[in-house]
Amino acid sequence: MPNPTDTFLSGTNIDFIEGLYARWLEDPASVDPSWRELFASTSGSGRPLLGSTDGQARPGNGPPVAAGAGAVRGANGNGAAVAVAPARGAPVTVGDVPASLAAMQLQARVDQTLYAFRLRGHLLAQIDPLERPRPQMNHVADLAMASDATFGPDELEVLVDSSEVFADRTRVKLRDLLGRLRRTYCGHIGVEYMTLYDSARRRWLMPRMEHTENRLDPSPSEQRRILEKLTYADTFEAFIHTKYQGAKRFSVDGGESLLPMLDTMLELGGELGVEEVVIGMAHRGRLNVLTNVLGKGPDQIFSEFNGPVDPRKFMGRGDVKYHMGFSSDVTTSAGKRIHVSLAFNPSHLEFVHPVVEGRVRAKQQRLEQQDRRKVLPLVIHGDAAMAGQGVVAETLNLSRLRGYDTGGTVHIVINNQLGYTTDPEDGRSSIYCTAVAQMLDIPIFHVNGDDPEACVHVMRLATEYRQMFQSDVVVDLVCFRRYGHNEGDEPSYTQPLMYEAIRHHPPVSELYARTLAGQGRVSAEEAEALREAAKRHFLQAYNQAKETPALREPSAHEGLWKGFRGGPEEGLPEPETGVPETTLGPLLEHLARVPQGFTPLRQLGKILERRAAMAHGETPLDWSAGENLAYATLLRAGTHVRLTGQDTERGTFGHRNAVLHDVKTGATYVPLQDLGPGQGRFEVYNSPLSETGCMGFEFGYSLDYPDALVLWEAQFGDFANGAQVIIDQFIVAAEDKWRRLSGLTLLLPHGYEGAGPEHSSARLERFLAMAAEDNVQICYPTSSAQVFHLLRRQAIRPWRKPLVIMTPKSLLRREEASSSLAAFTTGKFQRLLSDPPPGGEGKVTRLLLCAGKVAYDLLAARAKSGDDTIAVGRLEQLYPFPEAQLARELARYPALEELVWVQEEPENMGAWSFVLPRLTGRSSTKGRTLPLRYAGREASASPATGFQKTHELEQTLLLDAALSRGQPDGR
């Protein structure tokens, strides 16, 4: 209870008073006479408004708070409250008790109650369509909200200022004020918004909720449209339930209000400038959204239930129908055309979220003015998944970062109040499944799914809010799941009481039809006619699917993807990727310069000096120069380059230095953004310390920017396994499942240098195990020229496949890995590099095949031994496997007797298991089968040792084993 001696101009009233005072400044007659008298006496006398004696505004007994012209600031700052105005004719004093002590006590209680409604009214809101009591709410809710019992009968009749809560009345009885607040905040909508730091956003929301009692005022035609959407949603599910009994469909039954909500978002979004929407959602309700929102023909969906007539003629392995994506142009009732895309999604719930955000960012950047309001991301979550999946928090964290901002996402939670068989009390520690979203300082609406008009009202607020503030917003659609996790599951095993209630609960379309009939808006006969029309619509599509199957593969070569291709690499020409020295030299010189007056770190100055020497041909080009030149040459040709990741601006090992910092001013300079007119856009961003969210975002970006070079870099390659779901379900499998192509490049630092088990391996073996059907490129370049040509090949070739690069650590500065400027001017990426001995090819009896840094260790060991019978071959590309290049390599050594595969990784890791079947049975030029031997670390559960001395010993042993003659061990 507030101190009764506090002035009524307290911190909890500040939003209200601030708005009231602003109105008085514009027009004194617009406010109640009592407030008019207070403002006039205060401003005219020079006395401080909030009762201080030192000339500073002071709310109550709080510390001084600056008060600018036209504003009254409170120390609390937590939202507005309606204040009881001083009685007319009563003396108004500042800093003393206004009116009487009794009035002050009543005022304090009204203030407290009003603020409680706004802050915690959602805890008493009736949001469960099953009407079960909300557990453990009363002990945290202010009891004053529950009834009028905290005020006496006489107090309830007192007139209070209501100008902020009521749009048409400035003074109402306290009883009426409490009723309005109860209907606004404790009805079928609960709102969490009073913790928003930005009072302007709170004040924007307040009148839109309080003036309307948080209710829609629809016209009969609007109500009929809502009923139609509900009826078609319900009928579609019932039709499939009858025709395909036992088939999984993950129906929207119990949450049908989702359909009019989406319709509302598109209708209003079109009016507010939305031109494109990208949707991400899991299985629940997906088929219904596809046909009743995006307009996918129901005959196509029924054909997917029927399956292909001849599976042998259906290309690719495909995916289940409730994972498939779709896109179409939806025309609103006002004639606005909105392109709507539903992203393909695996069963891994929520992992499509960052993919959607990346797609939207790419679409927004393609717009000339990059108006983020034109492309809207919509993510539909499940309640258990939103609370349980860490990717949600990772992706929410991206929302306001400069490299990832999409201007706000609309989130809808289909809240089943159940996760498969797990109750909420076992699935989360928070009251709401949406608690994670509070990290963003955004409003969260909770709405009863059985009240479709409340759902539509909330959706209007959410859409307007996103477009107004370019911020995320969450709508928690509290509903239920009529069947089990899928239609073949019996939920009463684990939730018998809940499903007893659900069995007797009518569909929302029936409930709403009864409501409209009672209002005289839509008769029962009209409602039944709608249902019969929906049945005929789906029956016609069903018959059509039987007669003429409409099963189609998704197309991957439409729109932006025209001119690009996937499929097998065979027959695809290898492009020349060299660049003339007349272009390379000036570019490298540019990369070595800083603007006049810019002071780089002393050590960086030396790096730039070396770059200048490289540009003049005085020294070979190191890895940094090769990589940066690849970007520079592509940018000069107009190609967009986007590079993000962990510590990417500098590079984990300090090699890239794409963003330079002035040590005196802190200013930054990005040479690759300053190449001259006509260059492509260069983006480089340090990402948050996240793998799943960030890699998923870049994968999504690559889907909608096929003509860009999009790269994601791990701090160490080992950490890429934090994004294993994105790699497994999206990057390597998207083409086979969904015919989606991506040119995303992963830069994964890899190499054994004694740094321990978490800083040595990018898990090369995992990528190789997933390589099939030319789905991905896996390379391990060992020189600066090679990475230059590889990156340029990735951008220039029309073949769009993900590229996984095992990037170096120590090789970044190793002299042997540097290349002459001439190596950049001609040629192309070499899939296999030969290192014959100085004595020539004729003496070679052993060929040591390897990949990566170990090649340089082998060359050094061979030189030390003086053995001219040993050749080294580096597989710079492991997949697609360089079959033709390997055959040529074997043919160049006529005396060859033995093959040895050498690797730094343990035997059960690295490339050994992958190359074993590809090297076994190889023949020499004399037709003799070449024995194959393994030289490397023994199999191990951990990738690497944590002791430097042990690492050095293991490295010595594997080199000795590689150079010594031995017999194949059959491994």
N, C-alpha and C positions, 0 to 999 in steps of 0.2 A: 504493500500500500504506500503510495507516495506520501511524503511529509505534508500534512495539511497546511503548514505555514508557507509552503512553496507558492510562488506566483503561478497563476494559471498559464502564464507564458513560459511553459516548461519545454524541455527538450522533446518530449513525446508529442507535443503539439506543433513542432516546428514546420513540417511540410504544409500543414493546414494554414498556419499563420502567415507563412511566406507567400502562399498563393493569395490569401485574403488581402494582405498588405499591398501586393502588386495590383490587385483589382482596385483597391482604394486609391492608389496613386493615379490610375487611369481615369477612374470615375468614382468619386466619393459616394455618390448616391447608390452605387451597386452593392454596398455592404450594409449590414444591419446598423441602425443608428448607434447602438451601444459600442460597436467596434469603430464606427466612424468617429465617435467622441474620443475614444481611446487613442486612435492614430493621430487625430488632430491635436489633442492636448500634448501628446508626446513629441511630435515633430515640431509643433509650434513653440514649445517651451525650451527646447534644447535638452530636455531631460532624456536620459537613456531609456530605451524602450523596455529592456528586460531587467530593470531594477538594480543596476549597478551604481556605484558612487564614484567610480574612477574613470568615467567616460567610455567604458568598454561594455559591449553587450554581455550580460551574464545570465544564463538560464538558471533560474532557481538559485541554489547555493553553489553552482558549479564554477569552474574557472572561467576567466574572461574569454570570450569568443568574438572575433572580429565580425562586425555587421556592416556590410556595404549598403550602398543606396539601393533601396527597393528590396532588400532581403533581410530576413531575421534568421540568424543562425543559432541552432541549439547545440549543446555539447553532446547530447545523445545521438542525434542524427539518424535514428532508426525509424523514420517514417512519420506519418502524420496522424493526428487524432482530432476529432471534433471537440471543440471547447464550448462549454456553457458560457454564453456572453454575460457580462455584468448586467444586472437589472437596469432598466431604463430609469433615469433620474437618480440613480445611486451615485455617490461620489466615486470617481475613478482615481485611484492613487497608484503609483508605481513603486513596487518594492514592498508595499504593505498588503494586508489581506483585502482583496476586492470583495465588495458586498459584505457578506457575513461568513463566519467560520463554517456554518452549516453549508452554505453555498460552496465554500471552498472544498469541503469534504466530499460533497456530492460531485463537484467538478473532478476531483482527483479520481473518484471511483468510475465516473464516466470515461475519463481519459484512459484509465487502466483497462476498462472493459473494451473500449473501442480498439485500443492497440492490441489487446489480446485477440480480438476477432481477426484483425488483419495479420497478426503474426502466427497465431495457432488455431485459427478457426478450422483449418484443414484437418486437424486431428479429430474433430467431431463431425466432419462431413460424411454424408451418407453415400459413399462411393461404391459399396459392394452390391452388385445386382442380386446376389443371393441373400442380402439383408441379414447377414450374420453379424453379431456384435463385434466391434473392433476391439481387439485385446489390448489391455494396458494403455488405454488412451486417457482415461480420466485423471490419472495421477500426473500427467504432464500438461493437460489442457487446463486453462483457467476456468474454474467452475462457474464464474460469472457468465460465461457464454451459454451454459447449458439451459438456463431458465431465467425468468425475471425475479426469482426468489431473493436475489441479493439486493434488490431495491424494494423499498416500501411502496405501498399503493399510492401514496401522495407523490412520492418521487417520480413514479412512472408517468405522472400527469404533467410534470414540469416541462415547459417549452425549452428546447435546446436548439442551438444553431445547427442547421443541417445542410447548409449550402454546398458542402463538398460531397456529402453522401447522396443527397437528393438533387436532381437536376432542376426541378420545378418549384421547390419550396425551400425557404431559408430557415424556417423555424418549424419544428415538429415536436410532438410529445416524445419524451424519452422512450415510452413503450413502443412507439412507431419506429424510432431509430433502431432500437434493439431488434425489432422484427425484421427490418430491412437488412441489418447486418447478419442476422442469423440466416436469412434466405440467401444472402450473397456468398457467405463464407462457409456455411455449414449445411448446404443443400446437397445437390448431386455433383457439385464441383468444389474441390479443395485446391487452394493455391498457396504455394510457397514462393513469396516474393519480397517479404519485408526485410530480408537480410541483404538485398541488393545494395551495393555501395553507392550506386548512382541514383540519387533521389529523383532525377528527372525521369528515369525509367519507372520508378515506383509511382510517381505522380501521373505518368502516362497511362499506367494500368488501372489505377484506382477508379477514375470516373467511368472507364469502360466496363468495369465490373459492378461498381456500386450503383451507378445511375440506372443500370439495367437489371439489378438484382442477379447478375451473372446468368441471365437467361436470354434466349433468342426470342425475337418477336417476328416470327416468320409469316409471310403471306400464305394464302391457301396453295398457290402454285409452288412455293418453296417447300411446303409440307408434303405436297404430292411428290415432288422430286425426291425428297428424303425417303418417303415410303417406297417409291419405285426402286431406288438403289438397294434398300433393305430387302425388298421382295425378290429382286433378281439374285442377290447374294444368297439368300436362303434357298431359293428354288434351285439354283445351280448345285448347291451342296446336296440337297435332297435328291436331285436327279442322279448325280454320280453315285450316291449311297445306294440307290435302287439298281442302277444299271451295272455297276462294277462293285458288287458286294465283296467286302473283305479287302479291296484294293486300298493301298495307302494313298491318301491325298492330303493329309494334314489340313483339315478343313478349318474354315473361319467360324464355324458354328459356335455360338456363344459370344463372338466378338464381331458380329455383322456390322456394327456401327462404324467399323473401320472404313467401309465402302463410302457412305455419305461424307465421312471426314475427308477422304482423299478427293472426292468430287468437289468439296468445298474449297480445299486448298488449291486445286487447279483453277476453279472458277474465279476465286478472289485473286490468286496469284497472277492470272492473266491480266486482271485489271491493274495490278500493282507493278507490272513490268516484267514478270517472269516469262521467259521465252523457252526455257529448257529445264527439265527436272530429271535428276538421276536418282533412282531409288535403289536402296540396298535393303534386303529383307531375307529372313530365313524361310523355312518351309511353310509355317502356319499361315494359311490364307493366301499363299502365293498364287495358286491356280485361279482363285477368285479374283484377285487383283489383276492377273493377266487378262482375263476375259472381260471383266466388268469395269475395269478402269483403263487399261491400255488398249482394249479392243482386239486382243488376239482372238481369232475365230474359235468358237467352242468346238467346231469340227476338228480343228487342229489338235486341241487338247484331248478330245475323245480318240483321235487317231493315235496319240501318244499312249493312251491307255491300251489301245488295241495292239500297238507295237508294229514293227515293220513286217510287211508281207513276206519278204525274203531277206533275212538278216545278212546274207552274204553280199547283197547289193547295197547295203547301207554303210557308207564310208565312216571310218572312225568308230570308236567304241561308244561314244555318246555319254549321256548321263540320265539320271532319273528325271521325270517330268517336272518335279517340284524343285529342281535346281536350275532349270533353264531360264535364260534371260530373254528379253524381247525389247523392241523399241517401235514406237509409232508416233504419229502426229495426232494429238488430241485437240479437237476444236471445241472451245467453250461455247456456252449459250450466247455470249456476246460476240462471237465470231473470232476470238483470239486463238491463234494456233500455237500450241505448246508441244515441243518434241519431248517425249517421255521415254526414258530408258530404264529398264529393270535389269540390274547387273546380274550376271551369272554368279551362282553362289554354291559353295560346297556345304556339306553337313556340319562343318566346323562353325558353330554359331558365332556371330559377331565379326568374323574375320573379313567380311566384305566391307565393313565400315571404313577402314582406311583406304580401300580400293575405290570406293565411291568418292571419297574426298579428293583423291588424286585425280580421278577422272574429271571432277568438277573444276579443279584448279586448272587443268589443261584446257578445258573448254572455255573457261573465263579468260585465259591468257590469249586465246585465239581471237577474242573480240577486239575490235579496234580500240575502244576506250576502256576495255577490261572492267566493265561495270558488273560487279559481283551480284547485283540484284537480278541480273538477267538469267543466271543459271543457279538453280537452287538444289542443294543436296537434301534428300529425305532418307532417313535411316529408320527402319522399323525393327525394333528390338523385341526380344522375349524377356519376360521378367526375371527368370532364373539366370539367363545368360548375361543380362545387363549387370546384374549384381556379381556374377561369378567369374566372368571372363576378363582377364587383365587387359586384353586388347582394347576394351572400351575406354579404360582410363588412359591408355597410351594415346588413343586417337583423340579423345577429348582434349588432352594436353596440347595437341597440335593446333587447336582451333584458332588461337590468337597469335601464333608465331608467324613471323614475316615470310618464312619460306613455305608455309602451309595454309595460311588463312584462306578460307573460301567464302567469307562474308556471312557466316552463320549457317548452321544445319538445323533443320526441323527434325526432331526426334519423336517418334511415336513408340510407346511400349505397349505391345499386346500382352496385357497382364492377366495370365491365366490363373494367378494366385496359386500356382503349382508348377514345379519343374519336373516333368516326367512323373515320378512318384514321390518327389521330395517336397515336403511342406516348406513354406517360407521360413518358419522358425529354425529349420535345419539348413536353409540355403543362404541366409544372410544375417548379419548382425544388426542391421539398420531397420528402422520402421518401414521405410519404403525401398523398393528395388531401385529407385532412381537416385539414391543418396550420392552415388559417385558423381553425378552431374553437378552437385553443389560446388565442386571445385572451380566451376566456370563463372560463378556469380551470375546466374541466369534464372528466370522464372521457371517453375515446374508446376504444371497443372495436373491434377488428379480428377478423373471424371468417370461417372457411373456409365458403363456401357449399355445399360438398359434405357438410358435417356438420350435418344439420338439427337434431340434438339440441343441438349447441353453439350454433347460431343461436337456438334457443328459449331456452336457458339465458341467453344474453346479453340477449335481449329481455326476459326476466323481470327481470334486474338493472336494465336501463335503465328499465323502467316503474316498478319500485319506487323507483329513485333519483329519478326525476322527481317522484313523489308525495311522497317523504320530504323532499326538499330544495328542491322548487319551483325546479328548475334545469334548464338544457338538458343533454342527454346525446346522444352521437353513437355510432351503430353503423355500422361500415364493413363491409358485406356484400361480401366479396371473391368474385367469381364470374367469369363470362365471358359473352360474347354469342354464342350458337350460330350466328346468321346474321350478315349484314352490318348496317350501320346500319339498314337496313330489309330486308325479306325479298327484295327484288329486287336487292340489291347483292351483289357478289362480293368478300368481304374478302381473299381470297388474293392479290389484286393487290398488296396492301401488307403483309399479315401472313401470309405463306405458312406459316411454321413454326408459328405460334400456331394457325392454323386446321387444319393437319395434325393437331395434337394434339387439337383440339376434335372433329374428325370421328370420332375413335376413342374419344371420351369418352362414356360412357353418361349418360343423364339421372339426376339425383339421386334421382328416385323409384325407379328400378331399383336403384341402389346401396343405398338405404335398405331396400328390400324384401329384398335379399340379406342385409343385416346382420340384419334381424329374423328371417329364416328361419334363419340360423345361430344365433341366440340362442334359437330355439324359441318366439318370441313371436307371430309372424304367419307362417303357412305360405305357400309360393309359390302354392298354390291360392287362398288367401284374398286375396293381393295381386292375382292375376289377376282374381278376381271383382270386386274394387274397380274395376279398370280397365274391365272390361266394363260395370259399372253406370254408370260415368262416360260411356262411349261412348253407351250407350242414352239417357242424360239429354240429351246434346247433340244426338243425332240426332233425338230427339223435338222438341226446340226448333227445330231446323233445318227440319223438315217443317212445323211449325206456322207458322214465319215465311213459308214459301212459300205456304201456304194462306191465312193471315190475317196480312198484314203488320202488325207492331207498331211501325212507325216513328212516333215521337211527338215533338212539339216540347216543349222544356222549358217548364214553367209558371213564370210570374213573379209570380203573384198568389195565392200560398198563404201560410199562416201569418201572419207579421208583415206581409206585403205586401198582405193583404186591405184594401181601402179605398184603395189607391194604384193608379195607372195609368201606363202609358207610351203608346206609339203617337203618332199625330199630335196636334198641339195644337188643331187646328181644332175649334170647338164647345165648347172648355173655357172656362168663365166666368172673367173676370179678377176676382180678389177685391179687395174694399176693404181697404186695409192701413193706413188712418189710425187713430190712437189718440187718445182724448179728452185734452184739455189737463189735465184733473184727474188723469189718470194720468201723463202725460209730465212735468209739472212736478215732482212729488215724486220721481220716479225720477231725474231729472236733478240734483235737489238732493242726493239720496243719493250719486250718482256724484261729487259735488263735496266730500263730507265724508270725514274720516278718523276713526278711533276716538280717544277721549280719551287723551292721552299719546303719541300717534303723531306723530313729527316727520318730515315729508316734506322732500325737497330743496327749497331755496328757490325754484328755478325751477319745480318742480312745484307748489308752493304757489300761484304765480301762475296756472298753468294751471287749477287747481281753482277759483280765484277767478273766472276767466272762465266756467267751467262754471256756477257759481252765478248769475252775471249772465244767462247764457243761460236758465236755468231760470225767472228772473223776467221774461223777455221784454225785458230791457234791451239785448240784443245778439243778432244772428242766430246760429244754431247752425252751428258749423263741422263739418268732416267727421268729426272724432273724436266729437263729440256725436251726430251722426246715426247713425254705426255702432254706438256703444255703446248708444244708445237702442233700436236694432233688437234687439240681444241682450237688453237689460233687459226689454223688453215681451214678447218671446217667453218668456223665463225665468219672468216673473211668470205667464204663462199655462200654465206647466208643461212647456214644450218644453225638451228637453235640447239644449245648445249645446256643441259641441266645436271648439276653435280651436287649431290647432298650426301650426308653421312656424318659419322662420328669424328669430330675434329678435322673435317674435310678441308676447310679453308686453308689451314696450314699444312694438314697432313699429319697423321699420328707421329710420323718419324721426321717431321720438319722438312720434307723434301719438296712439297708442292708450292707453298707460299703464294697461293692464288689471291689472297687478300693481304695487302701490305698495311702496316700500321705506323703512323708517325709517332715517334717516341716523345715528342714535345707537346703535340696537340691532341693525340689520340685519334686523329682523322684517319680514314681508311682510303685506300686506292686499289682498284682492281684493274690491272693492265688489260685483261682479256675483255673488259667491258669498254675499252677505249681504243679499239682498233680502227675506227674511222667509219664514215658514212656507209650504210648498206650492210653492215655486219649483222650476223644473227645475234639473238639474245643470249647472253651468257648469265646463267644463274649458278651461284655457289653458296651453299648454306651449311653451317654447322647444325646438325640435327640434335634433338634431345637424346639422352642416353637410352634409346629405345631401338629395338630391332624390328619387332613385328609391325608396329604401327607405321614406322618410317619406310620399311621395305614395301609394305602393302600399299602405301601412298604412292611410291614411285612406280610400282607395277601398274596401278590405276592410271597414273599420269601417262605412262607409255602407251596405254590402250587408246588414248585420245590425242596423242601427238606422235604418230608413227614416223614423221619426217624429222624428228629430233633425236639427238643422242642423249639418252637418259641414263644416268649412272648413280648407283648407290654404293657407298663405301663403308665397310666395317672398320672399326678401330683396330681390331685384330680379327683375322678370318675366323678364329675360334668362336667369336660371338655371333656369327651368322646363324648358328643353330638356335638362337633365341627367336628366330623368325622361321622356324622349320615348317610351320603350317603354310606360310605364304609360299615357301619354296615348293613344298610337296603338292599342295592343292591347286595353286595358281600358276606359278612360273613354269614348272616342267610339264604340267598336265593340261593346261588351258586349251591348247590347240586340239589335243586328242578328244577331250570331253566336250568342248563348247565351240571349237573352231575359232577361238580368239587368239590372235597373234600379238606378240610383244617383242620389242627390241631392247628390253631392259638389260643393262650391263651391271654385273656385280663385281666390285673390286674387293678382293678378299686377301689381305696380307697373310702369307703362308711361308713357312720355312723353319728348319730345325737349327737353332743357334744357341740352345741351352737356356731358353727363356721359360721353360716349364711347360706343364701339360695344358695350360689354358692360353698360351701365347706362342704356339708352334704350328697348329694344324687347323686349316679351314675345312677339314673333313672332306678332302678330295674324293674319297671312296664313296661318300653318300651321293654326290652329284653324278659320279660315273655309274652307280647302281641304278639311277633313275634315267639314264640316257638311253633312249630308244626312238626309233622312227624319226631320226633327225630332229628331235624335239628341242635340242639345246646345243650350244657350243661351249666346250670346256677347254680352256687354253692355259698354258703355263709359260709365257714368254720370258726369255732370259737376257734380252738386250733392249736398250732404249729405242733402237730402230724398229725392233719387232713390235714393241707396244705402240709405237707411232703408227705403223702400218695396220696393226690389228684394230685399233680404235677407229681409224679412218675407214677401214673395210666395213666395220659394223654400221657406220653411218651411210656409206655410199652405196653398198649393195642393196637391192630391193628385197632381198631375202630377210625377213624379219623373224629372228629367233633370239631368245635370251642368250646372253653371253656371260659366262662365268670365267673370270680371270683370277688365277692364283698370282697375286702381285707380290713383289719381293719386300724384304726388309733390309738385310745387309747389302743386297745387290743394288740398292738405290744409289750407293756411293762406291761400289766396287768398280775399279778401273776397267776390268775385263768386260763388264756389262755395258760400258759406254760404246758409242758408235760414232764413226766419222760422219761429217755433214753429208758426204757423198752417198752414204747408205740411206739417206732420207729422200734423195732427189729422184731415184728410180726404183723400180721393183715393186714388190708386194710382200705381204706377210707370208713367211715360210713355215709350213706346217711341221717340217722336220729339218733340223740343222745338222750337217755332217762335220765331224772333227776327225779327219784321218790323221795318222801319225806323221811326223816330219819325214819319215823314211819312205812314204808313199803307200799306195793302196795295195800293191801286190803282195806285201808281206803280212797283211792283216789276217789273223786267224781267229781273233775274238772281237766281237762287236758288243760294246757295253751300251745298252739302250737305257735311257733314263728320261726324267722330266724335271726341269727346274734347277735350283741352285746347286744341287749335288753335281751337276755336269762340270762346274768349275773346279770342284774338289777332285773329281776324277781326272780332269786334264792336268791339274797340278801334280797329282800322285803319279800319273803316267810320265810326265816330264821328269819327275824326280827319279823314277825307276829306269828311264831310258828305254823302255820296252816299245819297240816299233811294230809289234804284232797286235797292238791293241788300237781299235778305233772307238770313238765315242759318238753316239747318235742321240740328239736331243729331240724328243717328241714335244714340239711347241704347242701342238694341238692334239688333245687326246680324244676329243669327240667333236664332230664325226671323225672316226678313226682315219688317219692318213694312210690308207691302204696302198694307193699308188706310189706315194713317196717312200713308204717303207720297202716296197718291192724294188724300187730303184736303188735304195740304199744297200740292200742285200746284194744286188747284182754288181755293184761297183767293187766288191771284194771277192775275187775269184778263189782265193785260198781260204775263205772263211770256214771255220770248223765248229764254232760255238757261239751261242747267243747268251748274254747275261742281262737280266733285268736288275737294275740297281735303283734303290729308292732309300730316302731317309726315314720314311714312315715305317712303323711296325708292319710285319708281314700281313696282318689282317686288316691293315688300313692302306692308304695311298692307292696307287693304280695297279698293284700286282694282280689282284683278283680279276680286274677288268682286262688287263693285257694278256693274262695267261692263256685263255682260249684263242686269242688273236695272234699269239706268237708261237704257240705249240704247232708242231708239224711243218714248220717252214723249211724250205729246201735251199741248199746252196746252188751255185751256178752249175755244179757238177751233178746235181740231181740227188744229193745225199741229204737226208733229213738232219737238220741242225739240232743238236741237243740244246735244251733251254735250262738255265740255272738262275736261281734267285740269290741276290746279295743285298742284304738290308737288315734292319733290326728284327729281332724275334717278335712273334706275336705278343701283344700286350693289351691289357684292359684299359690302360691309360695311354694317351698319345705320345707323351714324352716324359723324361725324367726331370725332376726339379733341381738336380745337382749339376753344376757346370762340369766338374771333373768326370762325372759319370757320362754326361753327354759327349765329352771329348773322347772318352774311351770307346763309346759305342760308335762314334763317327770313324775313328781309326780302324776299328774292327770291320766295319762294313766296307771301307775302302780297301783294306787288305783282302777281304773276301772277294771283292770285285776284280781285283788285279791278279789274284792267284788263280792258277789253273785248278779246276775241280771237275767233279762229275755231277751231272744233273741229279737232283734229289727227288725229282718227281713232284715237287710242290708246285 
